[in-house]
């Protein structure tokens, strides 16, 4: 049977991206709102959004200008407070302050060079005897940006060099450096600086971990949204395939009957045309219902989903196509998900008998035992090789429906001739599916 070809892929082709209410192909997670000072806008760390290619980082003009102005103004107040203890600010000091602040403009593009250059500029500023003050804030921002952007070891090394350089200047080189008559810095103050350095690195690491966690969560939400979109697309594709395959198969058979009997038995041809009209109207109604769910996601369907209680209708429709169907077992009340899947599986199996089997008889057996539903559809005829335009997705669609309920579908020739479709669907835990 052509429609039972196992080598054909699932209905619907390759997964896509939806734009209305779901992520599309160009969507990527952006930087977290709390990382404004970092503003490096590099690609997300490992675990970020799928396909998140590198982007050109933005230039953090505003934050850099504000920070540099704050450092210049704050250093002026610090120089006034430390007058007589440290060297007064001169043009060279202001150049160093501006350099330390301006380098932060490149912290998103070259974080390692920025943190190293900032540490060097601040050590030169301190070694020249200029006042302590907010200049250390430039080192803090550079370190934070380097760690958050993933350059942890470089940032650690730069901060270690910063503390070691300060110890060297304050405990050894102070004799030869301005201001004259300076004294070594107390070790208590060095301990405070070391604590400040450790706290800064720890805070940067905490921000990095939180940023990576945030990126993973955003990526997982994006993957979940794409997965839901793909599942919905496959569900609609299965519904359309099942509705159209069954209805068009009946229409195809009846059209052949009508053409054959048009001249010698017009009344019988009229009956065939009436069946074609009824089936086409029914197919249009079901297709419209499926498309309505596509236009208005989440809206309740206007008609209830079909189930095994409509098995007599399938038998009647098959009879109209010249197929005699015998049903064994009584259809029972089933959970909605299993009921719809069972109906579509039987419908697809009978459609394939009509289209591809030389037999004009089929048997449907419905059994429920041990929390499972067994559906068996048999026919005795050989395959005719006829194809009414099917795309070979019947078996894939049935297996997808069964797999969604943790069930199975087996299909193949019977040892004694003919063809069999056997579906096993679990009934426990399928009420909400």
Secondary structure, 3 states (H helix, E strand, C coil): CHHHCCCCCCCCCCCCCCCCCCCCCCCCCCCCHHHCCCCCCCCCCCCCCCCCCCCCCCCCHHHHHHHHHHHHHHHHHHHHHCECCEECCCHHHHHHHHHHHHHHHHCCCCHHHHHHHHHHHHHHHHHCCECCCCCHHHHHHHHHHHHHCCCHHHHHHHHHHHHHHHHHHHHCHHHCCCCCCCCCCCHHHHHHHHHHHHHHHHHHHHHHHHHHHHHHHHHHHHHHHHHHHHHHHHHHHHHHHHHHHHHHHHHHHHHHHHHHHCCCCHHHHHHHHHHHHHHHHHHHHHHHHHHHHHHCCCCCCCCCCCCHHHHHHHHHHHHHCCCEEEEECCCCCCCHHHHHHHHHHHHHHHHHHHHHECCCEEEEEEEEECCEEEEEEEECCCECCCCCCCCCCHHHHHHHHHHHCCCEEEEEECCCCCEEEEEEEECCCCCCC
